[in-house]
Amino acid sequence: MATLRFFAGAAEAAETETATLDANTIGELRAKLGEAYGTEFMRVLGLCSLLVNGARAGDDAVALAPTDAVDVLPPFAGG
């Protein structure tokens, strides 16, 4: 199971900072996140970047291994 870390608005929408999900690809992970956290979370997820082991995963075909760490990062603003 991939370990997920949610940050800022993504953590608020998921109502948690961490989770584990079993998924073979980023696309499958997105679908399972929608099932687990609902419509509002999916709206936020659409604005987020996903990092797999620190590398941006912009394509739904990116493979996931059970030992991967996925960070869900909403856009940050500030100065």
mmCIF file of the N, C-alpha and C atoms, coordinates in Angstrom:
data_MODEL
# 
_entry.id   MODEL 
# 
loop_
_atom_site.group_PDB 
_atom_site.id 
_atom_site.type_symbol 
_atom_site.label_atom_id 
_atom_site.label_alt_id 
_atom_site.label_comp_id 
_atom_site.label_asym_id 
_atom_site.label_entity_id 
_atom_site.label_seq_id 
_atom_site.pdbx_PDB_ins_code 
_atom_site.Cartn_x 
_atom_site.Cartn_y 
_atom_site.Cartn_z 
_atom_site.occupancy 
_atom_site.B_iso_or_equiv 
_atom_site.pdbx_formal_charge 
_atom_site.auth_seq_id 
_atom_site.auth_comp_id 
_atom_site.auth_asym_id 
_atom_site.auth_atom_id 
_atom_site.pdbx_PDB_model_num 
ATOM 1   N N  . MET A 1 1  ? 0.835   -1.186 0.000   1.00 0.00 ? 1  MET A N  1 
ATOM 2   C CA . MET A 1 1  ? 0.000   0.000  0.000   1.00 0.00 ? 1  MET A CA 1 
ATOM 3   C C  . MET A 1 1  ? 0.874   1.241  0.000   1.00 0.00 ? 1  MET A C  1 
ATOM 4   N N  . ALA A 1 2  ? 0.579   2.158  -0.898  1.00 0.00 ? 2  ALA A N  1 
ATOM 5   C CA . ALA A 1 2  ? 1.301   3.418  -0.942  1.00 0.00 ? 2  ALA A CA 1 
ATOM 6   C C  . ALA A 1 2  ? 0.909   4.259  0.271   1.00 0.00 ? 2  ALA A C  1 
ATOM 7   N N  . THR A 1 3  ? 1.878   4.970  0.806   1.00 0.00 ? 3  THR A N  1 
ATOM 8   C CA . THR A 1 3  ? 1.639   5.883  1.919   1.00 0.00 ? 3  THR A CA 1 
ATOM 9   C C  . THR A 1 3  ? 1.424   7.272  1.350   1.00 0.00 ? 3  THR A C  1 
ATOM 10  N N  . LEU A 1 4  ? 0.346   7.921  1.749   1.00 0.00 ? 4  LEU A N  1 
ATOM 11  C CA . LEU A 1 4  ? 0.032   9.260  1.270   1.00 0.00 ? 4  LEU A CA 1 
ATOM 12  C C  . LEU A 1 4  ? 0.193   10.265 2.391   1.00 0.00 ? 4  LEU A C  1 
ATOM 13  N N  . ARG A 1 5  ? 0.713   11.440 2.010   1.00 0.00 ? 5  ARG A N  1 
ATOM 14  C CA . ARG A 1 5  ? 0.782   12.566 2.941   1.00 0.00 ? 5  ARG A CA 1 
ATOM 15  C C  . ARG A 1 5  ? 0.049   13.728 2.283   1.00 0.00 ? 5  ARG A C  1 
ATOM 16  N N  . PHE A 1 6  ? -0.928  14.269 3.007   1.00 0.00 ? 6  PHE A N  1 
ATOM 17  C CA . PHE A 1 6  ? -1.723  15.385 2.521   1.00 0.00 ? 6  PHE A CA 1 
ATOM 18  C C  . PHE A 1 6  ? -1.232  16.665 3.202   1.00 0.00 ? 6  PHE A C  1 
ATOM 19  N N  . PHE A 1 7  ? -1.128  17.743 2.419   1.00 0.00 ? 7  PHE A N  1 
ATOM 20  C CA . PHE A 1 7  ? -0.645  19.002 2.956   1.00 0.00 ? 7  PHE A CA 1 
ATOM 21  C C  . PHE A 1 7  ? -1.688  20.099 2.769   1.00 0.00 ? 7  PHE A C  1 
ATOM 22  N N  . ALA A 1 8  ? -1.695  21.053 3.691   1.00 0.00 ? 8  ALA A N  1 
ATOM 23  C CA . ALA A 1 8  ? -2.508  22.272 3.635   1.00 0.00 ? 8  ALA A CA 1 
ATOM 24  C C  . ALA A 1 8  ? -3.967  21.959 3.288   1.00 0.00 ? 8  ALA A C  1 
ATOM 25  N N  . GLY A 1 9  ? -4.487  22.560 2.223   1.00 0.00 ? 9  GLY A N  1 
ATOM 26  C CA . GLY A 1 9  ? -5.886  22.392 1.841   1.00 0.00 ? 9  GLY A CA 1 
ATOM 27  C C  . GLY A 1 9  ? -6.262  20.961 1.534   1.00 0.00 ? 9  GLY A C  1 
ATOM 28  N N  . ALA A 1 10 ? -5.319  20.175 1.040   1.00 0.00 ? 10 ALA A N  1 
ATOM 29  C CA . ALA A 1 10 ? -5.600  18.760 0.764   1.00 0.00 ? 10 ALA A CA 1 
ATOM 30  C C  . ALA A 1 10 ? -5.837  18.006 2.073   1.00 0.00 ? 10 ALA A C  1 
ATOM 31  N N  . ALA A 1 11 ? -5.065  18.330 3.100   1.00 0.00 ? 11 ALA A N  1 
ATOM 32  C CA . ALA A 1 11 ? -5.262  17.699 4.411   1.00 0.00 ? 11 ALA A CA 1 
ATOM 33  C C  . ALA A 1 11 ? -6.602  18.112 5.011   1.00 0.00 ? 11 ALA A C  1 
ATOM 34  N N  . GLU A 1 12 ? -6.970  19.374 4.815   1.00 0.00 ? 12 GLU A N  1 
ATOM 35  C CA . GLU A 1 12 ? -8.268  19.841 5.317   1.00 0.00 ? 12 GLU A CA 1 
ATOM 36  C C  . GLU A 1 12 ? -9.409  19.117 4.613   1.00 0.00 ? 12 GLU A C  1 
ATOM 37  N N  . ALA A 1 13 ? -9.320  18.987 3.296   1.00 0.00 ? 13 ALA A N  1 
ATOM 38  C CA . ALA A 1 13 ? -10.388 18.338 2.533   1.00 0.00 ? 13 ALA A CA 1 
ATOM 39  C C  . ALA A 1 13 ? -10.491 16.846 2.859   1.00 0.00 ? 13 ALA A C  1 
ATOM 40  N N  . ALA A 1 14 ? -9.345  16.202 3.102   1.00 0.00 ? 14 ALA A N  1 
ATOM 41  C CA . ALA A 1 14 ? -9.337  14.775 3.436   1.00 0.00 ? 14 ALA A CA 1 
ATOM 42  C C  . ALA A 1 14 ? -9.623  14.530 4.918   1.00 0.00 ? 14 ALA A C  1 
ATOM 43  N N  . GLU A 1 15 ? -9.498  15.590 5.708   1.00 0.00 ? 15 GLU A N  1 
ATOM 44  C CA . GLU A 1 15 ? -9.660  15.509 7.158   1.00 0.00 ? 15 GLU A CA 1 
ATOM 45  C C  . GLU A 1 15 ? -8.655  14.560 7.794   1.00 0.00 ? 15 GLU A C  1 
ATOM 46  N N  . THR A 1 16 ? -7.471  14.493 7.174   1.00 0.00 ? 16 THR A N  1 
ATOM 47  C CA . THR A 1 16 ? -6.375  13.695 7.718   1.00 0.00 ? 16 THR A CA 1 
ATOM 48  C C  . THR A 1 16 ? -5.080  14.173 7.056   1.00 0.00 ? 16 THR A C  1 
ATOM 49  N N  . GLU A 1 17 ? -3.974  13.877 7.678   1.00 0.00 ? 17 GLU A N  1 
ATOM 50  C CA . GLU A 1 17 ? -2.677  14.230 7.093   1.00 0.00 ? 17 GLU A CA 1 
ATOM 51  C C  . GLU A 1 17 ? -1.993  13.042 6.442   1.00 0.00 ? 17 GLU A C  1 
ATOM 52  N N  . THR A 1 18 ? -2.424  11.824 6.772   1.00 0.00 ? 18 THR A N  1 
ATOM 53  C CA . THR A 1 18 ? -1.806  10.626 6.200   1.00 0.00 ? 18 THR A CA 1 
ATOM 54  C C  . THR A 1 18 ? -2.860  9.562  5.923   1.00 0.00 ? 18 THR A C  1 
ATOM 55  N N  . ALA A 1 19 ? -2.523  8.692  4.991   1.00 0.00 ? 19 ALA A N  1 
ATOM 56  C CA . ALA A 1 19 ? -3.392  7.556  4.663   1.00 0.00 ? 19 ALA A CA 1 
ATOM 57  C C  . ALA A 1 19 ? -2.561  6.534  3.917   1.00 0.00 ? 19 ALA A C  1 
ATOM 58  N N  . THR A 1 20 ? -3.101  5.347  3.759   1.00 0.00 ? 20 THR A N  1 
ATOM 59  C CA . THR A 1 20 ? -2.510  4.327  2.908   1.00 0.00 ? 20 THR A CA 1 
ATOM 60  C C  . THR A 1 20 ? -3.594  3.816  1.970   1.00 0.00 ? 20 THR A C  1 
ATOM 61  N N  . LEU A 1 21 ? -3.217  3.631  0.712   1.00 0.00 ? 21 LEU A N  1 
ATOM 62  C CA . LEU A 1 21 ? -4.148  3.097  -0.286  1.00 0.00 ? 21 LEU A CA 1 
ATOM 63  C C  . LEU A 1 21 ? -3.401  2.139  -1.190  1.00 0.00 ? 21 LEU A C  1 
ATOM 64  N N  . ASP A 1 22 ? -4.091  1.115  -1.634  1.00 0.00 ? 22 ASP A N  1 
ATOM 65  C CA . ASP A 1 22 ? -3.534  0.147  -2.563  1.00 0.00 ? 22 ASP A CA 1 
ATOM 66  C C  . ASP A 1 22 ? -3.933  0.559  -3.977  1.00 0.00 ? 22 ASP A C  1 
ATOM 67  N N  . ALA A 1 23 ? -2.947  0.957  -4.784  1.00 0.00 ? 23 ALA A N  1 
ATOM 68  C CA . ALA A 1 23 ? -3.208  1.359  -6.170  1.00 0.00 ? 23 ALA A CA 1 
ATOM 69  C C  . ALA A 1 23 ? -1.976  1.032  -7.006  1.00 0.00 ? 23 ALA A C  1 
ATOM 70  N N  . ASN A 1 24 ? -2.198  0.668  -8.265  1.00 0.00 ? 24 ASN A N  1 
ATOM 71  C CA . ASN A 1 24 ? -1.092  0.314  -9.156  1.00 0.00 ? 24 ASN A CA 1 
ATOM 72  C C  . ASN A 1 24 ? -0.579  1.482  -9.981  1.00 0.00 ? 24 ASN A C  1 
ATOM 73  N N  . THR A 1 25 ? -1.414  2.516  -10.155 1.00 0.00 ? 25 THR A N  1 
ATOM 74  C CA . THR A 1 25 ? -1.022  3.695  -10.932 1.00 0.00 ? 25 THR A CA 1 
ATOM 75  C C  . THR A 1 25 ? -1.570  4.950  -10.258 1.00 0.00 ? 25 THR A C  1 
ATOM 76  N N  . ILE A 1 26 ? -1.065  6.103  -10.683 1.00 0.00 ? 26 ILE A N  1 
ATOM 77  C CA . ILE A 1 26 ? -1.579  7.379  -10.178 1.00 0.00 ? 26 ILE A CA 1 
ATOM 78  C C  . ILE A 1 26 ? -3.060  7.518  -10.528 1.00 0.00 ? 26 ILE A C  1 
ATOM 79  N N  . GLY A 1 27 ? -3.453  7.121  -11.731 1.00 0.00 ? 27 GLY A N  1 
ATOM 80  C CA . GLY A 1 27 ? -4.855  7.199  -12.125 1.00 0.00 ? 27 GLY A CA 1 
ATOM 81  C C  . GLY A 1 27 ? -5.751  6.376  -11.222 1.00 0.00 ? 27 GLY A C  1 
ATOM 82  N N  . GLU A 1 28 ? -5.315  5.176  -10.898 1.00 0.00 ? 28 GLU A N  1 
ATOM 83  C CA . GLU A 1 28 ? -6.082  4.320  -9.988  1.00 0.00 ? 28 GLU A CA 1 
ATOM 84  C C  . GLU A 1 28 ? -6.123  4.950  -8.598  1.00 0.00 ? 28 GLU A C  1 
ATOM 85  N N  . LEU A 1 29 ? -5.015  5.540  -8.190  1.00 0.00 ? 29 LEU A N  1 
ATOM 86  C CA . LEU A 1 29 ? -4.970  6.211  -6.897  1.00 0.00 ? 29 LEU A CA 1 
ATOM 87  C C  . LEU A 1 29 ? -5.968  7.358  -6.853  1.00 0.00 ? 29 LEU A C  1 
ATOM 88  N N  . ARG A 1 30 ? -6.019  8.174  -7.907  1.00 0.00 ? 30 ARG A N  1 
ATOM 89  C CA . ARG A 1 30 ? -6.980  9.290  -7.958  1.00 0.00 ? 30 ARG A CA 1 
ATOM 90  C C  . ARG A 1 30 ? -8.412  8.772  -7.810  1.00 0.00 ? 30 ARG A C  1 
ATOM 91  N N  . ALA A 1 31 ? -8.736  7.702  -8.510  1.00 0.00 ? 31 ALA A N  1 
ATOM 92  C CA . ALA A 1 31 ? -10.087 7.137  -8.432  1.00 0.00 ? 31 ALA A CA 1 
ATOM 93  C C  . ALA A 1 31 ? -10.399 6.666  -7.011  1.00 0.00 ? 31 ALA A C  1 
ATOM 94  N N  . LYS A 1 32 ? -9.457  6.007  -6.380  1.00 0.00 ? 32 LYS A N  1 
ATOM 95  C CA . LYS A 1 32 ? -9.677  5.512  -5.021  1.00 0.00 ? 32 LYS A CA 1 
ATOM 96  C C  . LYS A 1 32 ? -9.766  6.649  -4.017  1.00 0.00 ? 32 LYS A C  1 
ATOM 97  N N  . LEU A 1 33 ? -9.010  7.728  -4.262  1.00 0.00 ? 33 LEU A N  1 
ATOM 98  C CA . LEU A 1 33 ? -9.113  8.892  -3.384  1.00 0.00 ? 33 LEU A CA 1 
ATOM 99  C C  . LEU A 1 33 ? -10.505 9.502  -3.475  1.00 0.00 ? 33 LEU A C  1 
ATOM 100 N N  . GLY A 1 34 ? -11.060 9.549  -4.681  1.00 0.00 ? 34 GLY A N  1 
ATOM 101 C CA . GLY A 1 34 ? -12.414 10.060 -4.857  1.00 0.00 ? 34 GLY A CA 1 
ATOM 102 C C  . GLY A 1 34 ? -13.434 9.228  -4.105  1.00 0.00 ? 34 GLY A C  1 
ATOM 103 N N  . GLU A 1 35 ? -13.287 7.921  -4.164  1.00 0.00 ? 35 GLU A N  1 
ATOM 104 C CA . GLU A 1 35 ? -14.194 7.023  -3.446  1.00 0.00 ? 35 GLU A CA 1 
ATOM 105 C C  . GLU A 1 35 ? -14.064 7.215  -1.938  1.00 0.00 ? 35 GLU A C  1 
ATOM 106 N N  . ALA A 1 36 ? -12.832 7.411  -1.479  1.00 0.00 ? 36 ALA A N  1 
ATOM 107 C CA . ALA A 1 36 ? -12.588 7.508  -0.038  1.00 0.00 ? 36 ALA A CA 1 
ATOM 108 C C  . ALA A 1 36 ? -12.964 8.870  0.543   1.00 0.00 ? 36 ALA A C  1 
ATOM 109 N N  . TYR A 1 37 ? -12.733 9.960  -0.219  1.00 0.00 ? 37 TYR A N  1 
ATOM 110 C CA . TYR A 1 37 ? -12.859 11.295 0.367   1.00 0.00 ? 37 TYR A CA 1 
ATOM 111 C C  . TYR A 1 37 ? -13.918 12.184 -0.268  1.00 0.00 ? 37 TYR A C  1 
ATOM 112 N N  . GLY A 1 38 ? -14.519 11.789 -1.381  1.00 0.00 ? 38 GLY A N  1 
ATOM 113 C CA . GLY A 1 38 ? -15.659 12.504 -1.916  1.00 0.00 ? 38 GLY A CA 1 
ATOM 114 C C  . GLY A 1 38 ? -15.370 13.643 -2.879  1.00 0.00 ? 38 GLY A C  1 
ATOM 115 N N  . THR A 1 39 ? -16.454 14.303 -3.269  1.00 0.00 ? 39 THR A N  1 
ATOM 116 C CA . THR A 1 39 ? -16.439 15.316 -4.320  1.00 0.00 ? 39 THR A CA 1 
ATOM 117 C C  . THR A 1 39 ? -15.593 16.531 -3.972  1.00 0.00 ? 39 THR A C  1 
ATOM 118 N N  . GLU A 1 40 ? -15.722 17.062 -2.768  1.00 0.00 ? 40 GLU A N  1 
ATOM 119 C CA . GLU A 1 40 ? -14.948 18.251 -2.395  1.00 0.00 ? 40 GLU A CA 1 
ATOM 120 C C  . GLU A 1 40 ? -13.456 17.951 -2.414  1.00 0.00 ? 40 GLU A C  1 
ATOM 121 N N  . PHE A 1 41 ? -13.074 16.779 -1.931  1.00 0.00 ? 41 PHE A N  1 
ATOM 122 C CA . PHE A 1 41 ? -11.660 16.423 -1.979  1.00 0.00 ? 41 PHE A CA 1 
ATOM 123 C C  . PHE A 1 41 ? -11.183 16.339 -3.429  1.00 0.00 ? 41 PHE A C  1 
ATOM 124 N N  . MET A 1 42 ? -11.986 15.779 -4.306  1.00 0.00 ? 42 MET A N  1 
ATOM 125 C CA . MET A 1 42 ? -11.596 15.659 -5.713  1.00 0.00 ? 42 MET A CA 1 
ATOM 126 C C  . MET A 1 42 ? -11.440 17.029 -6.362  1.00 0.00 ? 42 MET A C  1 
ATOM 127 N N  . ARG A 1 43 ? -12.244 18.002 -5.965  1.00 0.00 ? 43 ARG A N  1 
ATOM 128 C CA . ARG A 1 43 ? -12.074 19.362 -6.465  1.00 0.00 ? 43 ARG A CA 1 
ATOM 129 C C  . ARG A 1 43 ? -10.704 19.897 -6.067  1.00 0.00 ? 43 ARG A C  1 
ATOM 130 N N  . VAL A 1 44 ? -10.345 19.702 -4.800  1.00 0.00 ? 44 VAL A N  1 
ATOM 131 C CA . VAL A 1 44 ? -9.045  20.141 -4.312  1.00 0.00 ? 44 VAL A CA 1 
ATOM 132 C C  . VAL A 1 44 ? -7.931  19.355 -5.004  1.00 0.00 ? 44 VAL A C  1 
ATOM 133 N N  . LEU A 1 45 ? -8.106  18.047 -5.137  1.00 0.00 ? 45 LEU A N  1 
ATOM 134 C CA . LEU A 1 45 ? -7.090  17.204 -5.772  1.00 0.00 ? 45 LEU A CA 1 
ATOM 135 C C  . LEU A 1 45 ? -6.783  17.669 -7.192  1.00 0.00 ? 45 LEU A C  1 
ATOM 136 N N  . GLY A 1 46 ? -7.794  18.168 -7.894  1.00 0.00 ? 46 GLY A N  1 
ATOM 137 C CA . GLY A 1 46 ? -7.596  18.663 -9.247  1.00 0.00 ? 46 GLY A CA 1 
ATOM 138 C C  . GLY A 1 46 ? -6.643  19.842 -9.326  1.00 0.00 ? 46 GLY A C  1 
ATOM 139 N N  . LEU A 1 47 ? -6.432  20.524 -8.212  1.00 0.00 ? 47 LEU A N  1 
ATOM 140 C CA . LEU A 1 47 ? -5.510  21.658 -8.149  1.00 0.00 ? 47 LEU A CA 1 
ATOM 141 C C  . LEU A 1 47 ? -4.130  21.256 -7.650  1.00 0.00 ? 47 LEU A C  1 
ATOM 142 N N  . CYS A 1 48 ? -4.011  20.030 -7.167  1.00 0.00 ? 48 CYS A N  1 
ATOM 143 C CA . CYS A 1 48 ? -2.795  19.578 -6.488  1.00 0.00 ? 48 CYS A CA 1 
ATOM 144 C C  . CYS A 1 48 ? -1.769  18.964 -7.429  1.00 0.00 ? 48 CYS A C  1 
ATOM 145 N N  . SER A 1 49 ? -0.529  18.997 -6.971  1.00 0.00 ? 49 SER A N  1 
ATOM 146 C CA . SER A 1 49 ? 0.549   18.231 -7.587  1.00 0.00 ? 49 SER A CA 1 
ATOM 147 C C  . SER A 1 49 ? 0.744   16.971 -6.761  1.00 0.00 ? 49 SER A C  1 
ATOM 148 N N  . LEU A 1 50 ? 1.070   15.882 -7.433  1.00 0.00 ? 50 LEU A N  1 
ATOM 149 C CA . LEU A 1 50 ? 1.382   14.631 -6.746  1.00 0.00 ? 50 LEU A CA 1 
ATOM 150 C C  . LEU A 1 50 ? 2.856   14.335 -6.937  1.00 0.00 ? 50 LEU A C  1 
ATOM 151 N N  . LEU A 1 51 ? 3.525   14.030 -5.856  1.00 0.00 ? 51 LEU A N  1 
ATOM 152 C CA . LEU A 1 51 ? 4.936   13.642 -5.889  1.00 0.00 ? 51 LEU A CA 1 
ATOM 153 C C  . LEU A 1 51 ? 5.040   12.207 -5.426  1.00 0.00 ? 51 LEU A C  1 
ATOM 154 N N  . VAL A 1 52 ? 5.723   11.387 -6.201  1.00 0.00 ? 52 VAL A N  1 
ATOM 155 C CA . VAL A 1 52 ? 5.964   9.996  -5.824  1.00 0.00 ? 52 VAL A CA 1 
ATOM 156 C C  . VAL A 1 52 ? 7.442   9.886  -5.480  1.00 0.00 ? 52 VAL A C  1 
ATOM 157 N N  . ASN A 1 53 ? 7.716   9.616  -4.230  1.00 0.00 ? 53 ASN A N  1 
ATOM 158 C CA . ASN A 1 53 ? 9.090   9.542  -3.740  1.00 0.00 ? 53 ASN A CA 1 
ATOM 159 C C  . ASN A 1 53 ? 9.881   10.789 -4.119  1.00 0.00 ? 53 ASN A C  1 
ATOM 160 N N  . GLY A 1 54 ? 9.209   11.947 -4.051  1.00 0.00 ? 54 GLY A N  1 
ATOM 161 C CA . GLY A 1 54 ? 9.864   13.229 -4.303  1.00 0.00 ? 54 GLY A CA 1 
ATOM 162 C C  . GLY A 1 54 ? 9.869   13.695 -5.746  1.00 0.00 ? 54 GLY A C  1 
ATOM 163 N N  . ALA A 1 55 ? 9.423   12.865 -6.688  1.00 0.00 ? 55 ALA A N  1 
ATOM 164 C CA . ALA A 1 55 ? 9.412   13.226 -8.109  1.00 0.00 ? 55 ALA A CA 1 
ATOM 165 C C  . ALA A 1 55 ? 7.972   13.491 -8.551  1.00 0.00 ? 55 ALA A C  1 
ATOM 166 N N  . ARG A 1 56 ? 7.772   14.574 -9.299  1.00 0.00 ? 56 ARG A N  1 
ATOM 167 C CA . ARG A 1 56 ? 6.422   14.933 -9.754  1.00 0.00 ? 56 ARG A CA 1 
ATOM 168 C C  . ARG A 1 56 ? 5.863   13.823 -10.639 1.00 0.00 ? 56 ARG A C  1 
ATOM 169 N N  . ALA A 1 57 ? 4.608   13.466 -10.380 1.00 0.00 ? 57 ALA A N  1 
ATOM 170 C CA . ALA A 1 57 ? 3.919   12.429 -11.150 1.00 0.00 ? 57 ALA A CA 1 
ATOM 171 C C  . ALA A 1 57 ? 2.688   13.059 -11.789 1.00 0.00 ? 57 ALA A C  1 
ATOM 172 N N  . GLY A 1 58 ? 2.852   13.651 -12.961 1.00 0.00 ? 58 GLY A N  1 
ATOM 173 C CA . GLY A 1 58 ? 1.769   14.350 -13.617 1.00 0.00 ? 58 GLY A CA 1 
ATOM 174 C C  . GLY A 1 58 ? 0.918   13.476 -14.513 1.00 0.00 ? 58 GLY A C  1 
ATOM 175 N N  . ASP A 1 59 ? 1.357   12.277 -14.778 1.00 0.00 ? 59 ASP A N  1 
ATOM 176 C CA . ASP A 1 59 ? 0.672   11.378 -15.713 1.00 0.00 ? 59 ASP A CA 1 
ATOM 177 C C  . ASP A 1 59 ? -0.031  10.273 -14.929 1.00 0.00 ? 59 ASP A C  1 
ATOM 178 N N  . ASP A 1 60 ? -1.294  10.020 -15.269 1.00 0.00 ? 60 ASP A N  1 
ATOM 179 C CA . ASP A 1 60 ? -2.048  8.973  -14.574 1.00 0.00 ? 60 ASP A CA 1 
ATOM 180 C C  . ASP A 1 60 ? -1.472  7.579  -14.781 1.00 0.00 ? 60 ASP A C  1 
ATOM 181 N N  . ALA A 1 61 ? -0.605  7.403  -15.789 1.00 0.00 ? 61 ALA A N  1 
ATOM 182 C CA . ALA A 1 61 ? -0.029  6.088  -16.067 1.00 0.00 ? 61 ALA A CA 1 
ATOM 183 C C  . ALA A 1 61 ? 1.197   5.785  -15.191 1.00 0.00 ? 61 ALA A C  1 
ATOM 184 N N  . VAL A 1 62 ? 1.646   6.751  -14.379 1.00 0.00 ? 62 VAL A N  1 
ATOM 185 C CA . VAL A 1 62 ? 2.810   6.520  -13.514 1.00 0.00 ? 62 VAL A CA 1 
ATOM 186 C C  . VAL A 1 62 ? 2.505   5.352  -12.585 1.00 0.00 ? 62 VAL A C  1 
ATOM 187 N N  . ALA A 1 63 ? 3.397   4.369  -12.589 1.00 0.00 ? 63 ALA A N  1 
ATOM 188 C CA . ALA A 1 63 ? 3.216   3.167  -11.761 1.00 0.00 ? 63 ALA A CA 1 
ATOM 189 C C  . ALA A 1 63 ? 3.517   3.467  -10.296 1.00 0.00 ? 63 ALA A C  1 
ATOM 190 N N  . LEU A 1 64 ? 2.804   2.771  -9.425  1.00 0.00 ? 64 LEU A N  1 
ATOM 191 C CA . LEU A 1 64 ? 3.033   2.868  -7.992  1.00 0.00 ? 64 LEU A CA 1 
ATOM 192 C C  . LEU A 1 64 ? 3.399   1.500  -7.443  1.00 0.00 ? 64 LEU A C  1 
ATOM 193 N N  . ALA A 1 65 ? 4.372   1.494  -6.553  1.00 0.00 ? 65 ALA A N  1 
ATOM 194 C CA . ALA A 1 65 ? 4.762   0.284  -5.840  1.00 0.00 ? 65 ALA A CA 1 
ATOM 195 C C  . ALA A 1 65 ? 4.218   0.376  -4.409  1.00 0.00 ? 65 ALA A C  1 
ATOM 196 N N  . PRO A 1 66 ? 4.030   -0.743 -3.755  1.00 0.00 ? 66 PRO A N  1 
ATOM 197 C CA . PRO A 1 66 ? 3.493   -0.713 -2.389  1.00 0.00 ? 66 PRO A CA 1 
ATOM 198 C C  . PRO A 1 66 ? 4.343   0.091  -1.410  1.00 0.00 ? 66 PRO A C  1 
ATOM 199 N N  . THR A 1 67 ? 5.608   0.275  -1.706  1.00 0.00 ? 67 THR A N  1 
ATOM 200 C CA . THR A 1 67 ? 6.500   0.990  -0.795  1.00 0.00 ? 67 THR A CA 1 
ATOM 201 C C  . THR A 1 67 ? 6.625   2.475  -1.124  1.00 0.00 ? 67 THR A C  1 
ATOM 202 N N  . ASP A 1 68 ? 5.900   2.958  -2.150  1.00 0.00 ? 68 ASP A N  1 
ATOM 203 C CA . ASP A 1 68 ? 6.015   4.359  -2.558  1.00 0.00 ? 68 ASP A CA 1 
ATOM 204 C C  . ASP A 1 68 ? 5.357   5.299  -1.554  1.00 0.00 ? 68 ASP A C  1 
ATOM 205 N N  . ALA A 1 69 ? 5.928   6.505  -1.486  1.00 0.00 ? 69 ALA A N  1 
ATOM 206 C CA . ALA A 1 69 ? 5.353   7.596  -0.702  1.00 0.00 ? 69 ALA A CA 1 
ATOM 207 C C  . ALA A 1 69 ? 4.819   8.631  -1.682  1.00 0.00 ? 69 ALA A C  1 
ATOM 208 N N  . VAL A 1 70 ? 3.563   9.011  -1.518  1.00 0.00 ? 70 VAL A N  1 
ATOM 209 C CA . VAL A 1 70 ? 2.918   9.984  -2.405  1.00 0.00 ? 70 VAL A CA 1 
ATOM 210 C C  . VAL A 1 70 ? 2.542   11.210 -1.583  1.00 0.00 ? 70 VAL A C  1 
ATOM 211 N N  . ASP A 1 71 ? 3.060   12.370 -1.990  1.00 0.00 ? 71 ASP A N  1 
ATOM 212 C CA . ASP A 1 71 ? 2.713   13.633 -1.351  1.00 0.00 ? 71 ASP A CA 1 
ATOM 213 C C  . ASP A 1 71 ? 1.669   14.341 -2.202  1.00 0.00 ? 71 ASP A C  1 
ATOM 214 N N  . VAL A 1 72 ? 0.619   14.833 -1.564  1.00 0.00 ? 72 VAL A N  1 
ATOM 215 C CA . VAL A 1 72 ? -0.455  15.565 -2.236  1.00 0.00 ? 72 VAL A CA 1 
ATOM 216 C C  . VAL A 1 72 ? -0.300  17.028 -1.832  1.00 0.00 ? 72 VAL A C  1 
ATOM 217 N N  . LEU A 1 73 ? 0.191   17.839 -2.805  1.00 0.00 ? 73 LEU A N  1 
ATOM 218 C CA . LEU A 1 73 ? 0.532   19.227 -2.514  1.00 0.00 ? 73 LEU A CA 1 
ATOM 219 C C  . LEU A 1 73 ? -0.360  20.195 -3.269  1.00 0.00 ? 73 LEU A C  1 
ATOM 220 N N  . PRO A 1 74 ? -1.187  20.968 -2.562  1.00 0.00 ? 74 PRO A N  1 
ATOM 221 C CA . PRO A 1 74 ? -1.960  21.999 -3.230  1.00 0.00 ? 74 PRO A CA 1 
ATOM 222 C C  . PRO A 1 74 ? -1.035  23.151 -3.618  1.00 0.00 ? 74 PRO A C  1 
ATOM 223 N N  . PRO A 1 75 ? -1.491  24.041 -4.507  1.00 0.00 ? 75 PRO A N  1 
ATOM 224 C CA . PRO A 1 75 ? -0.648  25.184 -4.841  1.00 0.00 ? 75 PRO A CA 1 
ATOM 225 C C  . PRO A 1 75 ? -0.404  26.045 -3.603  1.00 0.00 ? 75 PRO A C  1 
ATOM 226 N N  . PHE A 1 76 ? 0.795   26.528 -3.495  1.00 0.00 ? 76 PHE A N  1 
ATOM 227 C CA . PHE A 1 76 ? 1.152   27.389 -2.359  1.00 0.00 ? 76 PHE A CA 1 
ATOM 228 C C  . PHE A 1 76 ? 1.281   28.815 -2.847  1.00 0.00 ? 76 PHE A C  1 
ATOM 229 N N  . ALA A 1 77 ? 0.912   29.727 -2.007  1.00 0.00 ? 77 ALA A N  1 
ATOM 230 C CA . ALA A 1 77 ? 1.070   31.153 -2.301  1.00 0.00 ? 77 ALA A CA 1 
ATOM 231 C C  . ALA A 1 77 ? 1.720   31.803 -1.101  1.00 0.00 ? 77 ALA A C  1 
ATOM 232 N N  . GLY A 1 78 ? 2.311   32.904 -1.329  1.00 0.00 ? 78 GLY A N  1 
ATOM 233 C CA . GLY A 1 78 ? 2.913   33.608 -0.206  1.00 0.00 ? 78 GLY A CA 1 
ATOM 234 C C  . GLY A 1 78 ? 4.191   34.292 -0.637  1.00 0.00 ? 78 GLY A C  1 
ATOM 235 N N  . GLY A 1 79 ? 4.842   34.843 0.308   1.00 0.00 ? 79 GLY A N  1 
ATOM 236 C CA . GLY A 1 79 ? 6.036   35.590 -0.050  1.00 0.00 ? 79 GLY A CA 1 
ATOM 237 C C  . GLY A 1 79 ? 7.033   35.584 1.049   1.00 0.00 ? 79 GLY A C  1 
# 
